[in-house]
Amino acid sequence: MKFITSLKLTILLIILFIILALLGTLLPQNEEPSFYRAHYGEKANLILTLGLDHLYRSPLFLSVAFLFLLNLFTCSLKNFLSKIKTLQIQSTLLTPTSKEDRLLSEKLNQARPETGLLAELLKKKSFRVKVSEVQNGHLITARKGLVGLFGPEIVHFGLLLIILGGLGSALLSYRNTIALMEGEQSRLEGHDLILRLDRFTTEFYPNGAVRDWKSQVSILEDNQVKTSGTIEVNKPLSYKGLNFYQMSYGYDWDRTRVKLKIKSGNKQIITEIDNGQSKVLNSTGLELKVLSFVPDFQIDNTGQVFSRSAEPVNPAVLLQLEEDKKVIFSGWVFYLHPDFNRFQRKTSEDLQIKFESFNAPQFSVIEAVKDPAASIVWLGCFLLVVGLFSSFYRPYRELKIIKQPNGHYTASSMSRKDRDRFSAEISELAKAINNKMNRSH
């Protein structure tokens, strides 16, 4: 028992927690074994054996967490029971510990009020008063801020619940990220539910920045719609313990449809065509092919074209135009820079292709989350706040007064914090007793 409640064990476990947290931060988590073998060589076997690839669910981390929880719980329980026992002790050997105690004892011995009057005055100052008979007289016990007395233990139990809830979330929570286009649906893994995206809209500010995303969804069970609603950022939809969050959105650039203006001599054609498709332009005999589309055109050091981001920052389309099976145009055409022809080859100078517009279907990214331990974490946070508030703003104060059979009084006080304020209260109490007795005479 001494080992479990020892401060040395607490310090050791905190150090281990810090080391494991650093490992979990520096070491990529939840990757395939091949990833660790490729990047860490011989150390990969140690990483996989100790479960460091999923550290926060590994036996090593859970063992340290369990010991820390046990240490925190036993220490808190020990202190809690010790304080309960202290409150139950009715000490009759009181010694004034401050000048205010001596002043109060002096005023009481001068006025010699009844215990009922003392109890009444103390209650008016918000003390909880208990009068009990003891071997050599009457004991008046006045207490204030009992919650503050147990503030540190409340904080500890709050931390205990937060850690338990965090472990429960890591082990029991369910998360499933789904990308859907309008009209598409997907079955949730591990649940007999289907999520269907009925409509997706994006709202913009006047300057063009995204203001909000909205997904109108339906949840189906046994092929029947059970509930429908709109999901927005920070406004999830809940059903049977599952919360559906709007995470992000995107464009399916592989299904982009582009609009082009082709001019050759006196002929001009405006046409629309999908990415990856080919099309024979009527009355010209020309065949147009869309080979690729990138939303944010960029070239690396090897000359390879790639998209720097998924946003349409610098859209470009790779085209090929054939006449009688001969390529007369090949290259990239840019939406924002129509005159940029560095990446083009053509057989005729009067052949011009302009990238007029583009359109790609949007998809919505929705995350389904179920966390049965979340309520435990919130309860722990509440207790943590209550414990801190009571410790700092509701400090425990205790005043004990013994009235001996001969009428002699002895007062002793105790305050865990803000002793000066409590001393002022004792002085005010002494004055109130004196004034009360003077009026009664």
N, C-alpha and C positions, 0 to 999 in steps of 0.2 A: 504493500500500500504506500509506503514511504517513497518507493522508487517512482510510482505512477504520479504522485503528487509533488515530486521534487521540482524545484526551479531549474536545476541543471538539465533535466530532461526537456523542459519547456524550451530552454535556449538551444539545445541540440536539435530539437525538432524544427524550430524556426530556421536555423541555419540550413538544415536539409531541405526545407521548403524553398528557401531562396536559391539553393544550388539547382534543385529540380526545375524551378520556374525559369532559371536562366537557360537550362538545357532545352526546355520546351519552347523557349523563345528563339534560340539560335538554331535548333535542329528542325528542319521541315517535318511536318506531321502528316500522317495518314497517306504516305506515298507507297507505291509498290515496292516490294523487296528489291527489284532490279534497280530502282532509283538509288537506293542506299549503297548497293554493291558498286554501282557505276561511279558514285561521288565520294564514297568513304573507304573503298578498298577493303582491307582486312578488318577495319573497325566496324564494318557493316554487320558482321556476325554478332558482335557484342551488342550493338544497337538493337538488333532484332530479338536477341535472346532476352534482354532486359525489358523489352517492350517500349523502348524509347521512341519508336516510330509512332506510337499512340500513347504518349507519356501519361496523359491525365486519366487514362483508363487502365494503366498498367498495374500489375500487382505491387510493384515497388512504390509507386505514388500513393496507391490506395492504402498500403500498409502504414506509410508515414502519416497519412491523413487520419487513419483510424487511431493511431497512437496519440496524435495531437488532440483529437476529439476526446479521447478517454482521459488524457491529462487535463484538458480544459474543464471537462465535466466534473471530474473528481475534485479538482482544486476549488471550483466554484461551489460545489455541493458542500465541501468541507467548511468553507468560509460562511456559507449560508447557514448551516446548522450551528456553527459556532456563534453567530450573531443572534440566532433564535434563542440559544441557550443563555446568552448574556442578558437578553431582554427579560428572561424569566427569573433571573436571580434577584432576590429582594434583599439587597445589602442594607444592614442597619448601622454599619460603621462608615459614616460619611465624614469627609475632611474637606472643608472649603479650599478650593484650588485657586481662587483669584480674589482680588479686592472686592469685586462685585458680590461674590459669594459671602464674603465676610460682612459686607454692607447689608445684604439681604438678611443674613442671620441676625445681625444686630437690630435691624428694624423689626423683625419678627419677634425677637425677645423683648423689645420695648412695647410693641403693640399687643402681643399675645392674642392674635386673632383665632377664631375657630377654624377648624379644617374645612368646614363647608364654605366659609368666606374665601379662603385661599383657593379652593377648587374653582369657585365661581370666577374669581379674578383671572386665574390661569386659562380658563375656558374662553374668556373674552379675548384673550391674546392668541386664540386658535390652537391652544395646546390640547392634546388628548390626555385627560387626567384620570388617574386611578388612585383611590384611597384604600389602603389596606392596613389591617391591624398586624403589628409585629410584636415580638417579645417585649420590647422596651418602649412601646408607644405606638404612634401612627406614622405610616410611611405614605407620603404623597409623591406620586411619580407623574411627571408631566413630560410628554414627548411631542415633538413636532418634526415633520419631514421623515417619516418612517420609510417612505419610498427612496429617499436619498441615502438612507443607511444601506439599503440593498442595491444601490445604483451600480456599483462595480459588478455585482453578480448578475444583474439584469443585462448589462453590456456583454458579459461573458456568455450568457445563455443565448443572447441575440447572435453573437459571433458563431456559436455552436450551431444554431439553426441555419445561418447563412452558409456555413461550410457544408452541413448535411444536405441542404437544398442544392448547393452547387454540385456536389458529388452525385446527387440523385438526378440532376439535369444531365450531367455528363454520361450517366449510365442508362437512363430511362427515357430521355427526351427523343422525340421523333421529328425529323426535319426532311422535307422533300421539296426540292426546287423544280418547278415545271415551267417550261416555255411553251406558250400556246398562241396561235393565231385565231382570228375571229372564226367562230364556227367549229374549231377543233376542241377535242376533249381528251382527257387522260385519266387513267385509273390510278388511284393513290396506292402505292405499295403498302401492303400490310393492312389495308382497310377496304371494305366493300363499298367504296365510294368512288364516284367519277366527277371530276371537275371539268366544266365546260365553259369556254370563254364565248359569251354572246356578243360582246362589243368592247372595243378598246378605243379610247380617245385620249389625245394629248392636248393639253391647254398650254398656251404660250402667253408670255408678257408682250407688251407692245414692241420691246426691243428684240424680240425673237427668242429670248431665253425660255426654257421649259418652266412652266408654272406648276403643272400637276399632271399626273397620269391617273386614269380611271379605268378600271376593268369591271364590266358588268358580267357577272358569272352566275352559273347555276350549279348546284350540287345535286347529283343524282344518286339514288340508292334503289337497287332492284329495278333499274331502268325507269324510275319515276323521279321527277323533280321534287326534292324535299324542301329546298330553300333557294332563294335567289337574292342577290344584293350587289351593291357597288363597292369595290375595294379601292381605297385611295392610300397614298402614303400616310402612315400613322393612323389609318382608319381601317383596321382589319375586319374581316367577316368571320364570325364564330359559328361552329356547328359541331355538336357532340364532342366538345373538348378540343377540337382542332381550331386553330386560328390561321386564317389565310391573309398573308401580307403582300402588299404590292412592293416588289423589290426593285425592279427596273423595267426597261423596255429596250427594244432594238429593232433593227431592220434586217429582213432576209435578203441580203444583197445578191444572193445567187438567183433570185427570182425578180431581179430588177427589169423594168421595162423602160426603154430609152426612146426618145423622140429625136429624129435626125432630119436635117435639111441637106439634101444632096444637089449640088449644082454642077452641071457639065455642059459647057457651051451655052446654048439658049434654053436648055432643058433644066427644070427645077422640080425636085420631088421632095415631098415631106412624108415621112413614114415613121411608124412605130414598130418596134421589134423587141422581143424578150432576150435577155442574156442567155447565150449559149445556142441561140437559134439562127437559122439561115432563112433568107427570103429572096425570091425573085421579084425584082421591081418591074411592074407591068409597063409595057410599051417601050422599055429601054433594053431589055435583054440582059440587064446587069443583075448579078447575084450578090446580096449583102449578107455577111456573116458577122455576128457579134461573138467574139472569142472570149472576152473577159470584161469584167467591170470591177473597179476598186473605188471605194468611197473616199479614200485619203491617199492619193498617189505619192509614192516615195520609191527611191532607188537606193539599194545598199551598195557597199563597196565592190561587190562582185558584178554589179550591173543587173541584179535581179529586182524586178518590180514587186513591191509589197504594199499593203495598206497599213499606214502608220496608226490608224485608229478605226473604230467602227462608226465614227461620225462622218457625215458628208462634208468634210473640210475642203478636199480638193478632188472632186469626182472626175474620173477618166474612164473611157471605154476603149477597148482594143477592137478595131474593126478590120475587116478584109473585104474588098470589093473586087469582083471578078467580071471579066467580059470575054465571052467565048472561051471559058475555062482558063483565062490568063489573068493573073493578079495585076490590077491597075492601081490599087491602093492598098496599103497595109500600114498600120501604126495606131498610135494612141491619139485620141481626140479628147480635149479637155473642156469641161463645162465652163470653168471660170476664166480660162485663158484660151480663147478660140484661135488666136493667131500663133500659138506656140506649136511649131511643126518640127521640132528637133527629132521627135521619135516617129516620124512618118516617112514612107516611101510611096511615090506615085509616078505614073507614066506621063501625066499631062498636067501642065501648070494651071489650066483653066478648070481643073477638077477641084471642087471645094466641098468639104463636109463640115457641117456645123452641128455641134451637140446642143440641141434646143432645151431638153428637159429630161428628167428621169423620175421614176416612181418605183418604190419597193414596198411590199407589204410589211406592216409592223407586227411585231409579236410582243406579248406581255410576259414578264417573268414574275411568277407568283410562288411564294414559299408557304408550304403548309407546315405548321409547327404545333406540336403537342408536348407540353412540359408539365407533367404532373407534380413536379417538385417546386414549381414557381411560387406557389402559395406559401411554402415553407420559407423560401428566401424573403418574400415580402414580410412575413411575420417576424423573421429575424431582424430585418431592417427596422421594423417598428419598435421592437424591443431595444435595439441598439440606440435609437433616437431617444426613447423614453429613459433608458439608463443614463445616457450622457446628460440629458436635460435635468433629470432629478439629482444627479451627482453634483452638478455645478450650480443649479438654481433652486434646489430644494434640499439643502444640507440638513443632516440629522442633528437635532438639538435635544438635550435631555436635562431636566432639572429635577432633583430629588430633595425632598424636605422631610426631616424626621422631627416629630413632635413627641418629646419624652413625657412620661407621666407627670413630671414636675412642671410641665409647661415650657421647658427649654427647647429652643429650635436650633437645628443645624441644617444648613443648605449647601448643596454641592451641585455644580453644573458641568456639562460636557457638550462640546460642539465640534463636529468634524471639520467644518469650514466656517469662514466669516465669523471668527470669535469676537471681533469688535462689535459687530451688530448684535450678537447674542448678549454681550455684556451690557450694551445699551438697553436691551429689553429687560434684563434683570434689574438694572437701576430704575427703569420706569416702573417695574413691578413693585419695588421697594417704596417708591414715592406713592404709588396708588394705594398700597396697604396703609401707609402712614396717613394719607388723606382720608381714607375710608374710616379708619379708627377715630380720627379727630372729629369727623362729622357725626359718628355714632355717639360720641361723648358730648 
